[in-house]
């Protein structure tokens, strides 16, 4: 019963933080990104994704994001950055962190419009420094709990799919949201609409550099 109460309390805490009116929100960590298109401020939720928030703040404090770019921009999906400088030199990172997508979802945090989340490879436990900001509700990026059985039926990018359980677990692991934009969504909206193309063996690259000039923890 105590565990159930604790879980309900955590869900309530994150839900309250997402609505963000109270003094509780004032105590949450916040990071300001100064970009060449304007300022974006994100509020972080350590109750929902403690390892992810700690990892992100360490990168911010170490100056990891200064001079990096938003290198992948897809209108009606997300904007991604934090990994490359304007010459497309990839910045070194620490070791990857474990995925917290399920824990975040259980506490009410989803890949909804305005949320910030960790980018990763196909390996669920591969996130390092790169992040993205959702510009629409991307439910398919959330963790999914699979039914019993093998093979298993699940929803993949809006379509019912059947696959071996091991493959389904990878496909439904999800991506970890860990905060949301509380200031500068107008800047996010401007970024998502920029002209993009192919560059440096990548797709959806902005044709004009969108540079993170600094990232600072707000106290």
C-alpha positions in Angstrom: 0.0 0.0 0.0 2.9 2.3 0.8 4.5 1.6 -2.6 1.2 2.4 -4.3 0.8 5.6 -2.4 4.4 6.6 -3.3 3.8 5.9 -7.0 0.6 7.9 -7.0 2.4 10.8 -5.2 5.1 10.8 -7.9 2.6 10.9 -10.7 0.8 13.8 -8.9 4.1 15.6 -8.4 5.1 15.4 -12.1 1.6 16.3 -13.3 1.7 19.4 -11.0 5.1 20.3 -12.3 3.9 20.1 -15.9 1.1 22.5 -15.1 3.8 24.6 -13.5 2.0 27.4 -11.6 3.2 26.9 -8.1 6.2 27.4 -5.9 7.0 23.8 -6.4 7.9 24.6 -10.0 10.3 27.4 -8.8 12.5 24.7 -7.2 12.8 22.7 -10.4 16.1 23.0 -12.4 15.9 25.2 -15.5 18.3 25.7 -18.4 18.4 28.6 -20.8 19.6 28.0 -24.3 20.8 31.2 -26.0 20.6 30.6 -29.8 21.2 32.8 -32.8 17.4 32.7 -33.3 16.4 33.6 -29.7 16.3 32.1 -26.2 14.7 28.8 -25.2 14.2 28.0 -21.5 13.5 24.4 -20.4 12.3 23.2 -17.0 13.5 19.8 -16.0 11.8 17.0 -14.0 14.2 14.9 -11.9 11.2 13.1 -10.3 10.4 11.6 -13.7 13.8 10.9 -15.1 16.5 11.4 -12.4 19.5 9.9 -14.3 18.6 11.7 -17.5 18.2 15.1 -15.8 21.5 14.6 -13.9 23.3 13.6 -17.1 21.9 16.6 -19.0 22.8 19.1 -16.2 26.4 17.8 -16.1 26.7 18.4 -19.8 25.3 21.9 -19.5 27.6 22.8 -16.6 30.6 21.4 -18.5 29.9 23.7 -21.5 29.1 20.8 -23.8 26.4 22.6 -25.7 28.2 25.9 -26.4 28.8 26.3 -30.1 26.7 23.2 -31.1 24.0 23.4 -33.6 20.5 22.1 -34.2 21.6 19.7 -36.9 18.3 17.9 -37.6 15.0 19.8 -38.1 11.8 18.1 -39.2 8.7 20.3 -39.3 5.7 18.6 -37.6 8.1 16.3 -35.7 11.0 17.6 -33.7 14.2 19.7 -33.7 17.4 17.9 -32.6 20.8 19.3 -31.5 23.6 19.2 -29.0 26.0 16.9 -30.8 27.9 18.8 -33.5 29.6 22.1 -34.0 28.9 24.2 -37.1 31.7 22.3 -38.9 29.8 19.1 -38.2 32.6 17.9 -35.9 31.0 15.6 -33.3 31.8 16.6 -29.7 33.1 13.9 -27.4 30.7 12.6 -24.7 30.7 10.6 -21.6 29.4 7.0 -21.5 25.7 6.4 -22.4 23.0 6.4 -19.8 20.2 3.9 -19.2 16.8 4.5 -20.7 14.2 6.0 -18.4 11.3 6.2 -20.9 9.1 3.8 -19.0 9.7 5.5 -15.7 8.9 8.9 -17.2 5.7 7.6 -18.8 4.6 6.1 -15.5 5.0 9.5 -13.9 2.9 11.2 -16.5 5.7 12.6 -18.8 5.3 12.0 -22.5 6.8 13.1 -25.8 4.2 15.9 -26.2 4.7 19.2 -27.9 7.2 21.3 -26.2 8.9 18.6 -24.2 12.6 18.0 -24.4 13.9 14.4 -24.6 17.1 12.5 -25.2 18.1 11.4 -28.7 19.6 7.9 -29.0 20.5 5.2 -31.5 18.6 2.0 -32.0 20.1 0.8 -28.7 17.7 2.0 -26.0 20.6 2.6 -23.6 22.7 4.7 -25.9 21.7 8.3 -25.0 24.6 10.7 -24.3 24.4 14.4 -25.0 22.1 14.9 -28.0 18.6 16.0 -27.3 15.4 17.0 -29.2 12.4 19.2 -28.6 9.0 17.8 -29.8 7.1 20.2 -32.0 4.0 18.0 -31.9 2.6 15.2 -29.8 4.7 12.2 -30.8 3.0 9.3 -29.0 5.0 6.7 -31.0 8.1 7.9 -29.2 6.7 7.0 -25.8 7.4 3.6 -24.1 4.9 0.9 -24.8 4.1 -1.9 -22.4 3.7 -5.1 -24.5 1.1 -7.8 -24.0 2.3 -11.4 -23.2 3.3 -13.7 -26.0 5.9 -14.2 -28.7 5.5 -13.0 -31.4 3.7 -10.0 -30.1 1.4 -7.4 -31.7 2.1 -3.8 -31.0 1.6 -0.3 -32.3 4.6 1.0 -34.4 4.4 4.5 -35.7 0.7 4.4 -35.8 0.3 1.0 -37.4 -0.4 -2.4 -35.9 2.7 -4.6 -36.2 3.6 -8.2 -35.4 7.2 -9.1 -34.6 9.3 -11.4 -32.4 9.2 -10.3 -28.8 12.9 -9.4 -28.7 12.5 -7.1 -31.7 9.2 -5.6 -30.3 11.0 -4.8 -27.1 13.5 -2.7 -29.0 10.8 -1.0 -31.1 8.7 0.0 -28.1 11.4 1.0 -25.7 10.7 4.6 -26.3 12.6 7.8 -25.8 13.0 9.6 -22.5 11.4 13.0 -22.1 12.8 14.9 -19.1 11.5 18.4 -19.2 9.6 21.0 -21.2 10.0 24.4 -22.8 8.6 27.1 -20.5 9.8 30.1 -22.5 10.7 30.4 -26.1 8.3 28.1 -27.9 8.0 30.9 -30.5 11.8 30.4 -31.1 11.2 26.6 -31.4 8.4 27.4 -33.9 10.8 29.5 -36.0 13.4 26.8 -35.9 11.1 24.0 -37.0 10.1 26.0 -40.1 13.6 26.7 -41.5 14.6 25.4 -44.9 16.5 22.1 -44.7 18.4 19.8 -47.1 21.0 17.1 -47.3 24.5 17.9 -45.9 27.4 16.1 -44.4 25.8 12.7 -45.2 22.7 13.7 -43.2 19.1 14.6 -44.1 17.0 17.4 -42.7 19.9 19.7 -42.0 19.1 23.4 -41.7 20.6 25.3 -44.7 21.6 28.2 -42.3 23.3 27.3 -39.1 21.1 27.4 -35.9 23.7 27.8 -33.2 23.5 27.2 -29.5 25.7 30.1 -28.3 25.4 29.1 -24.6 23.5 26.8 -22.3 23.2 28.0 -18.7 21.5 26.6 -15.5 19.1 29.2 -14.1 19.2 29.6 -10.4 
